[in-house]
Amino acid sequence: MIEPLAAVIINGVLPRIPLGRASILKSAFAAMARPSKRPFPQVFFTPIPRPCKGKGKATHLRTVECTQCAISPAEPPVNSCCITKHSLWCPKRNRLFMMNEVIPRRSRISRQPGTQRCSRHSSSSASPLSSSQTRSLDSLHSVSQNRDLVTEPAFDVDHLRSLLRKSNPFDPEQAWHSYTVLLQENHYQPVLASAECLRFAERLLDALKLPNDTLPADSGLLRTWGTRLNSILGDSESSFPDDSPEVIPRLCLSAQVHALLGDLVQAAQVAHEIQEIPLTDSEKGALLDVYRDLLVLTRLHRGSTHVLDLIIREWNFLAPHCGNWSTSKRSAMSKQSTSFREAAYKVIAEISNGAGLLFTRWKMDKDDRLRMGEVLLQAYCAEELLHSAHAVLLEMRTQRLPIEDQLQLKLVRTLAKADLFALANEIFLALTHSTAPRKYYSTGLYLYARQGDVARAEQFYKKLDNNNWCTPVDQCMLMHAYAVAGRAETVVELFHEFFPKDSVNISRVARPGLLHYTTVVFAHAERADFDGLNFWLEAMLDAGYSPDAYVYNIILQSFASRGEVDAVAAILEQMRAAQIMPTRVHYTSVITLLARRKDPVAAEAIYKRALHEGIAPDRRMLTSLMNAHVEAGSWAGVVRVFDYLRESGDFRLTLSIEVYNTLLKAYVLIGTPFRVVSLIFRKLQRIGVRPDGHTYALIIQSACDAGLMNIAEDIFAEMEDKAKEWEPFYRLDAFVLTIIMAGHLRLGHKVYAKACYEDMLRRGIQPSSITFKQILQAYGNEGTEESLQIAESFLKSIMNTDPAHRGWLTSQSRAFALENLHSPLMLVYARQQKPEEVERLFEAMLEAGGEPSIQSLTILLDAYRRTGNIEAIHRVWPQIWQLASRLSRVDGLFKGDNSTATDSLQRQSDLLCMPLSIYIDALSTAGEHHAISDVWTRARSQGFGFDSHNWNHLAVALVRASELDRAFEVLERVIIPFQRQSQVLSGTRNSSPESPLTFDLMPPDVDEPAAEAPMHRKERRALAVKIATKKSGSLLDMEEDSTDFAHPLHILHQVVPSWSMWRPHAVTLEVLSRVLRHLQGGRIVQPVTSDGTPSKKSRDSDDQHSRAKIASDTLRRIYHKYPEAVRAVILYERQQSRLDAISRQDDGWNRG
């Protein structure tokens, strides 16, 4: 189960509890008004200070400063701060400073704070901690400018004292202005009591903070307010005795002021001195607020690595707030502890290479290295940077640091939750003797349950049960193991076993909870059993449980797997109606659905909607968006998303094996030469990327497409060796063995293919419907009666299998699996012009529970075309059109989203490309030429794309309609320009895009050709690999040390269309060649009539003369208006002449 994640946003409180104080406090007071000499870095982002609770909004914190104080904070002159130089009124200090009135200070111990950063381990600049910190001060300026300045604020002490009450509105700028005016009117004598001054300073600091209770990252703003707060503290320095209850709040505030002024060393020293005083929990909470602010400012000025060093130095105090040993929720400092821990984790997680940092600190004290590793692990786990966490764990093991079992078990759970089972299993198997047996058994159950490993899950559940350690969550995980394994019936049995209906006086503890119902719903969703899903949803509602976000995601994914966009849209609308806003997980599921539908335009629109709703995309969401481009053949979009992830600088978007697998998938589907794919694979291994089973499957697929079966077998053997390290996560399934078997079948290696299939059965692997499809295709493509009978018998044996043992139905939807089984033989019978056999198989598929699809209806349409059954064609085409329109409609996903224009959601899809070509050919053969124009115009107006096959078929259809000019125009204006466009290699590539979105820069154009790549058709893919291998030469080579893994794809996607796709087809050129010869002979081209023959010619001599003139004029016009098309035809004729001569073993001169 996926546990819900809750973000805790806590506001810090500065308590004031009287307690006896030590004289050590005086040293901290004495250092208060000293300015920092350390230069401030440039402002990285400018957020808006937040208003305090119940107060007015903060305005621009700015006042008229003196010349020396107004100098750029990034370049302060040495010893030039107004506090030590001025003997005049300074608005920034808001008091008159004489040289002999400078606040006394004790001698400072000489130290070098070290402002340099460790650039290897932390960001070169401090990146934003949260989205709220990225807001610009521009909005703050506008608030200040639009303020009603007519009404002057009240300048009396009572009004100022009223601002100290938290219930009253508080504008920090007006409050400061009131304070300075009163101070001046009082001849710079204190206008508030010491305790009141302290509360006033605290209110100002609180107003400076952002909504997430952290300080902004504008160093100039912080320095301004640090100076102002420092003046308040200086006024009341000697006003508190050592035993005053205000001493600790004032010390905390002094440390914060030092930090605001950039004196981080002094701030840390004051905070450390506070620790030496006996503190109550409330005072410890106030000190934690100080350290939280100190972390943020240390990150701003020095980088995240120095934050980690600070935590290690102050470990004695901060240790309980940096891990699983947090304070009790009932503690007075629990909120501050949680707030500190969250801020610390966010900052430390910005260290990009924690393992490398730990490696460089090998000379450090062992205990400090252990603490550093533990904090890094906790931070990476909290921020879901799990590959970094795993690397830190390995480095800690290498240094033989004693890692606590509970911390390792926490990492195992986090990895398993993210489906990183290989890493989780590796860590868990090393924990043979755990010091926490209950946690160990529970984690083992969780790990194996999520993998669907029923045997091991049962083993760990029994360990828990035997020790009476089972919890309701453990029961859920056992049920979850069977759900993942596809055994919904067993899940229901366990539900009734844990919660029997016939029990008397069932206690509240024994009542099934939401998690139990959710698990049963999930089990039926995994089986695509919508009847069972609906039944258990009703049972959940009857039990008084409303679906939560996780339940909605289960339902959403179930309908998404069936491609039901309208149902998914309805679920999202229902969630919003139930006040459950879709999360990043839900939007990722929707993007995955649109990827299956090959609709990157809608996928990007959904991504933008998520951004507008305040959702921060993670790596998984962006990988899904990248896969949407892959599935649609939108290669420029693939490169752009990859470049965005690589250059984003966001530590949460670092490249992972999932991203690299998606890139490798693009290389395979476009038909990349194997040497390029293999080179990228080995480079990934050299830079430390750990391949998984999916990676090896893609490399094996590339080798099979290239016909390199020996290499494919070697890679498979390497994969099996790796699988031993992955055990028990990786179990060989039918996917990889089916790839190898299909490769042998394509090359005609039936013996090897049969051996591969038998090996699959010997391993106990259930063949999938795709496995059966490859076998049926191999038999059907032989074309003999004997092979067809074998194929029919094989199909019958599969369909007659006991439904309980139809494992090929569990992994995909039923309709998809049944289509895989029936479509191969339907294609064979269509080519053999046996429409009755195609109809028989089509009806059998529907009776078995299948559904009509674009593919199956297209096969039926082709069978009717080959037999000239135009009436049947007219019956099938409307069904194809209706289905394509429904599958490409996504408007329901954007209800209520005014930011997404309907026009931008035009269908960029190849859904209609193949059936449209067949339909055009059938119509032109039947002489229904006007219908072609109507259907073409309609498809274009609805946003469907056209590929090179459509345009070539249109050119032939125009010849049959005697529209000769338009036929040549198709070549001249469409096919040849697109061919040349792909021959011109563009070197322009934005390798550091600010956005992953492609269609924002290049809105979809209906006149652009549809994406056309080999994709999932292995024969076309093999042909593309062959052509690319022959023609690419050194074009796709990578530099030896290059890590730009998208560069070959950037080149390849530009040139591949001209190699094998966008070109005039041989049939088209042959037809146009005949047209030219016909016209050259003085004959006109007659349109094909309804009976499929050209219209009859008149034998009248005058008509013949007239026709000759028409033919001559037409020929002259074609040569004049379409020279490139004519040139392509002439070149084709010459090439055919040479080929004919070679076939006759003739040099072209001897004709006798």
N, C-alpha and C positions, 0 to 999 in steps of 0.2 A: 504494500500500500504506500502511497505517497503521502507522507505526513504534511499537514498544512504548515506553512511558514508564516510567522507573525512578526511584523516590524514593530519594535517598541520605541516610541519617541517620548522621552521623559524630560521634564523641565527640572533643572537643578534648583536647590533651595539653599540659602545660606543661613543656618540656624544660629541662634545666639543663646547659649546656655552658660550661666556664670560658673566659673571654676577657678581654683587657685592657679596662678601662673608663675613660672620661673623667671628669673632675671635675664635669662638668655634671650628674651624677646627684645631687649633693648638693641641688641646688635642688628636685628632685622629692621627696626624702626630707623636706625641711624643711617642706613644706606638708601633711604627712600628717595630723595629728589635727584639722584645722580642720573644724568642722561646716558644713554648708550652711545658708544662711539662706533658701533658696528654698522656698516652701511646696509640699507634695506635693498632687497632685490626688486626688480620691476614688478608691477602689479600684473598678476596672471588673470584674474577675473574680478569683476566688481559687483558684488551682491548688494542687496538692500538690507539695512538693519531692520530688525523686526520690532513691532510695538510690543510692549508688555501686555500681559493678560489684563483685559478690562481697561486698557488705556488707549489713547489716541494713537494714530499712526506716526511713525518716526519720519522726520523730515531730513533734508540734507544737512549733514553735520559739518557746517562750514562757518567760519567767522573771519573777520579781517585780522590778518596776522602781521607781525613785524617782518622786516626784510629777512633777518637771519632765520627766523622760525619758519618762514614761508618757503625756504629753499627746498629743492626737491629732496624728498626723503631718501632717494636712491644715492644722492651725492652730498651728504652732510659735511660741512667743514669741520675740521678738528677743533675741539674745544671752543665751539662758537655758539653753543646753545644759550638761549636767552636767560636761562635760569642762573648762569654763572657770570655772564657778561653785562647784563643790562643794569642800569641804574635809572630806569624810567618805567613808565606804565607799559606793560606788554599785554595786549588783548588776549594773546594765547595763554599767558600765565594768569591773567585776570587779577593781578595785584602788583604793587610797586616793590621791585627787588633792588635793594642796595647791596653792595659787595659784602658789607659786614652783616647782612641779614640772611645770607645763604644758609640753608639748613645744615647744621653740623653733621659731619659724617665721619665714621671711623675709617681708619686706613684699610684699603682693600688689598686682599692677597693677590699678588700678580698671577694671572692665569691667561692662557691663550684659549679662547673658546673654540677656535677652529670652525670657520664658516664654510670651509670647502665641503663638497658633497662627494659621496662615493657613487660616482656616475655609473659604475658597473651594476650596482644593485638597486638603485632607486632612480626614479624618474629625473630627467634633467631639469624639469620644472614641476612644480607642485600642481598636479591636476586636481580638478574639483572633487571635493568629498561627496557632494550630493548635488542633485539637480537644483535644489533651492539656492545653492551658493553660486550658481552661474548667472543669476539675474543681474542685469545691468543697473548702475546707479542712475541711468537716464530717467527711469520712472520716478526715482526719488527726487531728481532735479525738478521734474514737472510738478510733483506734489508741492515742492517748496515754492515754485514760481506761481502756482495757481492759488497759493494761500491768500486768504483775505487779510491783507496787511493794514487795513483801515483801523481795525480794532486793536489797540495796544494791549499787551498782556499786563496783568495786574502786578505791580512791583511792590508788594508788601510781604512781610515775613509770614503772616498768617497764610497767605495764598501759597507761599513756598512750602510751608509746613503741611499744607493740605495735600500737596503733591506726593508726600511721603506715604500716604495711605494707598494701598494697592487697589482699593476700590475706585479711586479717582482716575480720570484720564490723565495720560502722561505723554507729553511731547518733549523729547529730550532736548531739542534745539531751543524751544521756548523756555524750558526749565533752566537750561544753562544760561540763557540770556537774562532771565529774571535774577538768577543767582549773582551774576557778575554785576548787574546794575545795582542790586542791593548792597553788594560788597563795596562798590565804589561810593555809594551814598553814605555808607557807614565808615568811610575813611579807611577801608581795608581791614577793619576789625571783624572778627567772626560774627556772622549774622545768625548762625544756627549753633545749637549746642553740639558738642563733640559727637554724641551718639546720633544726633540728627544728621550731621555731616556724613557720617558713615552710611546711614541708610540712604541718603541722597546719592552718594557715590555708587552704592549698590544698584539703585534704581537706574541710574544712567548706564552702568555696565550691562544691566539686564536688557535695557532697551536697545543696546548696540548689537545684541546677539540675534542670530537668524532664527527662523521658526523651528529648526531642529536643535535649538539651544546651543549652537556652536558659533564661534566668532567668524566674521567675514574674513576674506583673504586679501583685503585692500590694505596694504601696508601703510599708505599715507593716511587713510581714515583711522586706522588703529593707532598710529603715532599721535594724531591730533587728539584723540580722546584719551590716550594714555597720559599725554601732557596735562590735559584738563583734570583728570582724576588725580593725578599726582599733586596738583596744586591744592586740591581739597584735602588730601591726606596730609600735606605739609602744614596746612593751617591748624590741624588738630593733632599734630604729632605727639606733643607732650601732655595731652589731655587725659590719657587713660592710665590708671595705675596698673601694676602688674597683675593684680587679682581681679581686674575688671572683666565682666562677661563679654565686653566688646573687643577684647584683645585679639582673640582668635579670628573673628570676622575681619578685623582690620589687617591682621597679618595676611590672611588669605587674599584680601583685596590688594595689599601691597605687592604680593607676589604676582598677581594678575596684571597690575600696572607695570611692573618691571617687564613682564612678557610683552605687553602692548608696546612698550617703548623699544623693544628689540633686545633688551638685556636678558637673554634667556639664561645665562649662567647665574646671575644674581637671583632671578626668579626661581630657578631650581634650588638654589641655596636656601632661600627663605622658606620654600615649601618643605625642604628637608629638615630645617630647624623646627618647623611646626610639628613634625613627627615626633620630636623628642619630648614634647609636652604630653602629659596624659590627656587624652581626648575622649569625649563621649562619641557615640555612634553618629549623632547629628553633626558633630564637628568633623568627624572623619568624612562624612558625606560632603561637607563644604570643602574639605581639602581635596577630595576626589574631583570636585568641580574645577578646582584650581589646576590639577594635573590634566584634566581633559582639555582645558584651554591651552595649557602649556604644550600638549601634544599637537594640537592644531597649529599653533604658532611655530613650533619647532619644525613641523613639516613644511610650513610656508617658507621659512628662512633657510633651512638646512637640508630638508629632504626626509623621506620616510625612514631611511636607515638610522638616522640620529634619533628618531622617535623610539626605535627598538632599543638603541643603546640607553636611552633615558629610562625606559622601563626596566631594563636589566639592572641599572645602577640603583633604582629605587625599588628593587624586588621585594624587600622585606615588607614594605607597606602595600605595594600594588599587586603582589602575587594572588591574594584572594579574589581579585577583581579581573583577572586575566584568563581565567579558565573555567573549568567545571566546578570550581570550589567557590562559587559566588556566594554572597551573603543571603541569608534567609529573606523571603519576600516580606516578612513582618519586621525586618530590621529597619531602623530609622534611615539607613543609608542605602537601602536596596535599589531605589530609583537611581541614585547617583552612581551606584556600582554598575547597573545595567547600561546607563548612558555612557559611562567611561569605557566599558568593555566594547560597546558597539563602535565608538569613535576610534578606539585603539585598533580594532580589527580592520576597520576601513582604511586607516592610514598604513598599517603594516602590510596589508594585502597589496599595496602599491609597489612593494619591493618585488621586482619582476623575477629575480633569480635568487630566491631565498636559500636554495641548496648551495649555490655558488658563494653566497655571503658566508654561510656557515663553514664552507671549505676554507675560505680565506682567514677565518678566525681560529684556525686549529691550534694556535699558540695560546689562546685565551684559556682562562681557568675552566676546568671541566664542568663544574656546576653552572657557570655562566653560559657555556655552550649548550648545556642541556636545557636551561631555561629559555635561551634564544630559540632553540629548535621547537620547544613546546609551544611558545607563543606564535611562532610562524605557522606551525601546524594548526593551531586553533584559529588563527586569522584566515588562513587559506580555506579551511573547512567552512568557516562562517560565511565567506564571500564566494564559496563554490568554485574556487580555483584548485580543482582536485588534482590535476596533473602536477602542479607546483607543490601541493601538499605531499604527494607521493614521492617526488624527488627529494624533498626535505627529509622524509622518513628514511629513504635509502641512505642519504648522507649521514644521518644520525646513527644508523646501523653500521655504516662504514667506520665511523669514529668510535663505535662501541659505546655509545651513550645509553644508559639504562632508561628506555622509554617505558612509561607506564602502560600497562595492558589496557586500561580503560580508554586512554587516548587513542591507542591503535584500534580498539574496537569501535570507537566513535568514527574514525576515518573509514573503517570497513563499511559501516552503515551508510555513511555519506556517499561513498563510492558506489555502493549497491543501489542507493536511491537514484543516482544519476546514470544507472545502467552501465557503469564501468566495471563490469564483473571480473574481467581479467586481472585488473589491479587489486580489486577487493579480495579475490580468491588468493592471490599471491601473498597478501599481508596476513589473511586469516589462517592460512595453512602453516605459517611460520609461528603462530601462537599455539604451540602444542600444550604448554602448561600454563594456563592462565591463572592469575591470582584472584580473579573475579569469576568464579564458575557460573554463577547465575547469569551475569551479563554476557559471558562467553557463549553459553548455550542459546540464549535469546538472540544474540547477534548471528550465530550460525543458522538458526531457524530463519531469521530475516533474510540473510544472504541467499540461502538456497531456495527459499520460497519465491523470491523475486526472479530467480532463474528458471522456476518451474521444475526444479530437481526434487521430485516428490520423495524419493528414497532417502536422501540426506535430510530433507526437511522433517520427515517422520522420525528419523533417528534423533535429531536434536529436540524435537517436541517431546519424545518419550523421556529424554534426560530431564527436561523441565518437569514433566508430569510426575516422574518417579520421586522427585524432590519437593513436590507440592509448590512449585514455583510458577506454575502457569498463570497467565493473566489473560483477560479478554483480548488483548492485542496479540498475544501468542496464538490464541485460537484463530484469530483473523488471518495470521500469517500462514498457518497450516492450510486453511481454506484457500488462501491466495496461491499457494504452491500448486494445488490442483486446478485452480482457475487458469493460471498461466499455462499449465500443461494441456489445457483444453478439455478437462474432465469436469464439465459443469454438473453432471449428475452426482459425482462424488462430493462436490461442494455443497449441494443441497442436502445430501445425506449427513454430512458433518454438521450443517446448520441445525438439522433436526436432532442430531445426537447431542449437541451442546445445549440445545434449548427444546426439549421434548414438549409437544403440545399437551400430552396427557398428564403432565406433572401437576400435583396439587399444591396450592399455596406457593406459587413461584415467587421467590424473593426478588426484590428489585435488582439485586446483584446478578441474578441469573437471567435477567431479561436481556434479550439481544439488543445490541446498540446499533447506532448508525453505521459503524464500521462493518459490522457483520452483514447488514443488508447491502451495503455498498459492495462488499466482496462478492456476494451472490449475483448482484447486478453486473459486476465486472465479468464474472465467469460466463454469463450468457452473452454479453457483448463480445467477448473474445471468440465465441462460437458463431457470431452473427445470428444468434437465435433471438429474433426480435419479439417473438411471442413470450418467451421466457423472461426477456428483459422487461417487457411491459407488465407481466404478472408480478414480478418482484418489486418493481417500482410502486405498483399499487399496494403491495404488502407493506412496503416501507411507509407509505403515506398513511395507511390504516393503523400502523403502529405509532403514529404521531411524529414521525420524523420528516422534515422537509429536506429536499435535496440541497446539498451544499455545492460549492464550486467544483469539488472533485467529482461528485456524482454527475454534475452537468458535463464535465469534461469526458467522462466515460461514455455518456450518451452521445455527445457531440462526435467523438472519435468513431463510434459505431456507425453513425449515419455518414460520416465523412468517408469511411472505408467503402461505402456503397456509392459514393459520388452524389449523394442527395443534397444538393446545395440548398434547395428550398427548406428542407428539414433542418439543416444546420442553421440557416438564417432564423428559422422559427425558434430554435433553442436559444440562440443569442438574444433574441427579442424577449423571450420568456425570462431569461436570466436578469435582464435589465429591469423587467417589470417586478421581479422578486427582490430588487435592490442588491443583486449580486453582479457586480460589474465584471465583465470578462477580463481575465488576467493575461499575462504573457503566455501562459501555457495554452489557454484557449485560442488565442490568435495564432500561435504556432501550429495548432491542429488545423485551423482554417487554411493557413498558408500551405500546409502539407496537402490538403485536399485540392487546392488550386494547382499545386505542382503536378499531381496525378492527372489533372485535366489539361496540363500543358498551357496554363494561362498565367504567364508572368506579369501581364499588365494588371490583372485583378489582384494578384499576390502582392505587388508593390502598393496597390491602393489600400489593401488591408493593412499592410505594414505602416503606411502613412496614417491610417486611422488609429492604429495602436499608439503611434507617437502623439497624435493630437489628444488622446485620452490620458496622456501622462505616463505611459508604459515605457520603461527603459528596456530596449531589446537586449537580449543576451546572445551568446554565441549560437545556441541551438536555433533561435528564431532566425538569425541571419543565415545559418546553414540551410534551413528550410527554404528561405528566399533564394539562396544560391541554387538549390536543387530545382526550384521552379524554373529557373532559366535553363538548367541542364536538360530537364525533361522536354522543354519546348524548343530546344536547339537555339536558344538565345545566347550565343557564345560570348558576345560583348558584355552581356549582363553578368555572366559567370565570372569573367575577368574582373569586372568592376567590383563585385561583392568581395571577391578574394583580395583585391588590392585594398579595399576599405578595411577589411579585417586585419590585414597585414600592417597597415600604416595607421590604424586608428589611435594607437597609443593608450587605449583603455585596457587596463590589466585584465578586465573580465572578458575581453574579446580576443585573447591570444589564440593563435592558430593551434588546432588540435588535430588528432588523427581523423575525426569526423569531417573536418573541413577539407583536409587533404584527400580523403576518400571521395568526397563530392567532386573535387577537381579531377581526380583520376577517372571518375565515372564520365566526366565530360570528354576527356581524352579518348576513352574507349568508344563512346557513342558517336563521336565525330569521325572515327576511323583513323586514328593516329598510328603511324608506324610503330611496330613493337619496340624498336630500339630506343625510341623517345620515351615511351611509357616505362620501359625497363630502367632507363637512365634516371628518370625522376624517382622511381621506386628506390633505387640504390642510394641516390642522394639523400632521400628522406631518412634512410637508415643511418647514413653517415652523420647527419646532424642530430641524431638522437631521437627521432620520431619513432615510436614503437608501433609497427604495423599490427593490425588485427586480422580476423578472418575475412572481413569484407575487403580489406586491402589485397590480400592474396587472391581472393576470388576475381577481383578486377584485373590483376596482372595475368592470371591464368586465362581469363576471357580474351585479353589482348593477344596472348600467344596463340590461342586457338583461332582467332580471327586472321592471324597472319599465317596459319597453317603450320605452325611450329609445335607440333604435338609432343615431340621429345622434350622440348624446353618446358612445355606446359606440365608434363609429367614430373620433371625435375622440380619445378616450383611447387607442385602439389606435395612432393616428398618433403621439401623444406617446410611447407606449411604443417605437415603432420608432425614433424619434429618440434615445431613451435607449439603445436597443440598440447604437447606433453607439459610444457611450461604453463599453459593456460588452464589445464585440467584443475578442477572439474567444470570450469565455465564452458570451454569450447568442446562441443560434440559435433563431429562431422555430420552435416545434413546433406539433403539431396541436391542442394543448390550447386555446390562446386562440382560434384560428380556428374551432374546433368550437363554442366558447361563442357566438361571434357568429353562426355559421351556424344553430345551434339557436334563437337568439333570433329570427332572421328566419323560420324555419320555424314557430315557435309563433305568430307574428303573421300567417302566411300569405303572407309575402313570398318566394315561391318563386324569383323571378328573382334577387333579392339573395342568397338562400341558395345558388343554383347558382353565382353569380359568386364567392362566397366559397370554395366547394368547388374551383372551377377555379383560383382564386388559390393555394389550398393545393397543388394538383398542379403549377402553374407554378413555384412556389418549390422544388419537389423535396421537399416534406414528405410523408412517409408518413402517410395517414389512420389513425387508431386505430380500435379496435373501437367506441369510443363515438361516433366520427364516423359510422360506418356505422349504428349504432343510431339516431341522430337522423334519418338519411335514411329508414331503414326505417319508423320511427314516423310520419314525415310522410306517406309513401305509404299506410301501413296505415290511418291515421286518416281518410283520405278515404272509405273504406268502399265504394268502387266496385269492380266486377270488374276494370276496366282497371287501376286503381291497384294492386290486389292482385297482378295478373299482373306488373306492372312490378317490384313489391317482390320477388316470388318469383324473377324473373329476375336481379335485382340480387344477391339472397342467393346464388343458384346460382353467379353469376360470381365472387363473392368466395370461395366454398368451393372452386371449381375452380381457383383460382390455384395456380401452382407453389409447393409448400411452401417452397422456398428464398426466395421473394419475399413471404412472408406477414409483412410487417413488423408488422402489427397483433397478432401473437402474441408479440412480443419484450418489450413493456413490461408486460404483465400475465400472470397465470397463464392457461394454456390454457382451463381451465374457465370462468374469468371472461369471457374474450374470446368464447368460443362462446356463452355465455348472452346476452351483449350482442347478438349477431347474431340469435339465434333467438327471444328473448323478445318482441320487438315484434309479430311476426306471430302468435305464440301468443296474445297478448292480444287481437288483433283477431278471430281465429277463436273464441276463448272467448266474446266478446261476441256474436258471430253464432251462437252455439249450435252450433258444429261441432266437437264433441269429437274426432272422428276426425282432423281436420286438426291439432288441437293435439297429439294422440298422435303423428302422423307427424313433426311438427317436433321433438317431444321425443325421439323415438327417433333422428332424424337427428343431433341434438346429442350424444347419448350415443355414437353410432357414430363421430363425428368426434373423440372423446376428451374430451367434456365430462362433467360429473358432476351428479347431481341436487342441487338447491339448494332452500332455502326458497321462493325466488321462483318457480322453474319448477314446483315441485310445487303451489304455491298457485294458479298459473294453471290447472294441470290440475284441481285441486279445484274451481275456479270453473266450469270448463267442465262438469263433471259436475253441479254444483249447478243450473246454468241449465237442464239437460236432465232434472233429477230422477232421476239415476242414483245412487240411494242406496247400491247395492251397491258401485259403483266408488268412491264417497266413503269408504266404510268400508275400502276397500283402501288408499287414498292417505293418509288421516289418520294411521295408525300410523307411516308413513314420515316424515311431517312432524314428528310428536311425537318420534320417535327422533332425527331430525337436529337439532331444536331443543334437545333435552336434551344431545346431544353437544357442540353448538356453545357452549352456555352453561355447560358443566362446566369448572371451573378448579381443582378440588381437587388435581390432580396438581402444580400449581405450588407448593403449600404443604406438601408432605410434609416432616415433621420440623420444621415451624415451629409450635411450641406457642403462640406469641403471637397467631396468627390463628385465631380461633374459626370453626368451620364455619358457625355460624348467621349470622355477619356477611357471608358470601359468597352471600347469597340473590341469585337472578338478577334484576337490575334491567334488564330487557331488553324490547324491543318485538318480539322475534322472532316470537312467536305471535299478535300482535294481529290482523293481517290474516287469516291462515288461520283463526283461532278465530272471527272474525265470520262468515266464509263457512260454516264447519262448523256453527255454531249455527243459522244461517238454514236450512241444508239439513236439519238434524235436526228443527227445529220445523215446517218445511214437511211433512216426512214423518211427523209425529206422534210422534217419538221424544223425548218431553219429559223423561223420566227421564235419558236419556243426556246431556242438556244440563247438568243438575245435577251429574252425575258428572264430566264433563270440566271444568266450571268449578271445582269443588272441587279436582280434581286439579291443575289449572294453578296455582291459588292456593297449594296446599300445597307446590308445587315452586318457588315464588318468582317466577313469571312475572307481569309487570305487565299491567294492563288499561288501554286508552285509552278516550276518549269514544265511539268507534265500537263498542267491545265492549259498553259499558253500554247504548247505544242499541239495539243488536241484542238484548241480553238483555231489555230492556223489551218489545220487540215479540214475542220468543219467549215471554215469560211471558203475554202476551195470548193468543197462540195456544194456550197450555196452559191457558187460562181461570184463570190465577193473577193476577186483576185487582189485588188489593191489593198484591201484590209488584211488579207492573209500575209502579203509581203510586209505590210506595216507592222504586224505583230513581231516579225523578226527584227525589223529595222528599229522600232521604237521601244521594244520590251526585252526580247530574249538576248539580242546581241549587246545592248547597253549594260544589262545586268551581268553578262558574261565578262565584259571588259572592266566593269566596276570591280569585280572580284579579282581581276588580274593586276590591278593597280594596288601595290602594297602600301598601306598607310603606316608611317612610322609614328604617328601621333598617338599617344596613350597617356592618359592622366593616371600615373601610378600611385598618386596620393589623393584619391577623391575625398571630398568632404562628406559625401552621402553615398550610400550603396545603391541608390535608385538610378535606374537607367532611363526610364521613360519620362522622368522629369526634364532631362536634358533633350531627349529625342522622343517627343510624343508619338504614339503609334500612328502610323499612316496606313490607311486601308489600301493604298496603291503599292505599298512595299510588298515584296514577295513573301510568301509564307516560309517559315523556317523549313529547310529541307536538308536533312542529314540522314545517315544510315540508321541511327538510333537503335531500336531493338530488333531490327530485321537483319539476321545474321548473314544472309547472302549478300545484301547490299553493303553491309559493314565490311565483309571480307573483301569485296571488290574495291571499296574505298581505301582500305589499308594497302591493297596491292598497288593502286594508282599512286597513293601518297608516298609509299616507299620508293617507287620508281622515280617520281618527279621532284620530291622534296630536296634531295641532295643534302647540302649543308645548311639549308634554309632554317631548319628547326634545331640546329645545334645550340647547346648551352655552354657558356664559359665554365671552366673547371670549378671555379669557386663561386659560381653564381647560385643564388637561392631564389631567383625569380622564377618560381615554378609555373607561373601562368604565361610566361613569354612565348613558348611554343604554341600555346592555344591562341594567343593574340595574333600570331602570324598565320597559323593554320586556318582559322575560321574565315580569314580574308581570301585565301587562295583556293581552298577546297572547292567552293562552288564552281569555279571555272574549270576544275579538273574533271569533275564527274557529274555535275548537276546542271548548272545554268549554261546550256548550250542547245543549239538546234538539234533535235533528234534526227537520226538517220531517216526515219520514215517521213518526217516533215520535209527534209531536204529532197528526198526522192519524189514526193508529191509535187513540190514546187519546181523541181527539175522537169518533170513531165509537163507542168503548166507552161514553162518557157518553151519547150520543144513544140508543144501544141500551138502556142501563139506564133512561133517562128514558122510553122507550117501553114499559117493563115487560117487557123481554125480557132473558134472561140470555145471556151469551157462552158458546158451546159450545166445548170444546177441539177442535183439529184432529186428525183421525184419521189412520191410517196411509195412507189413500188421498189425503190432502191436502185433505179437505173437513171442515167442521164436522159433529159428530155430529147424527143426525136428532132432530127434536123430536116430542114426543107431542102429539096434538091433543085429548087429554082435557081437559075444562073445569077439573076440579079441579087437574090438573097446571099448566094455564095460570095459574090463580089462585096456586098455590104458587110458580110461577116469577116471577110479578109481584111477589110479596112478597119473594122472594129478591133480585130485581133492585132493589127499593126499599131493602131493608136494605143491600145492597152499595153503592148510590149514596150513601146517607146516611153510611155508614162512610167511604167514600172522601172525601167532602166534609169530614168531621170530622177524619180522621187525616192527610190529605195536602192541606192547603189551598194550599200553594205550587205543587204539581204541577197542581192544578185551575186555579189562577190562570194558570199558564203555558199551559194548554190553551185557556182562554177568551180570553186575549190573542191567541193564534194564530188562533182562529176569527174574531175581530174583524178582525185584519189581513188574513186571507184574504177576508173579506167586502168590505173596502174595495178590495182588489186586483181582485176579481171585478167590483165595480161600475165600477171604472176601465176594466177591459178591455171592459165592455159599454157604455162611455161613458154610464154611468148614475150618478145621485147616490144611489141606494139607496132612493129613495121610489117611483119608478114601477116597477111589477111587471107591467104589462099587456103 
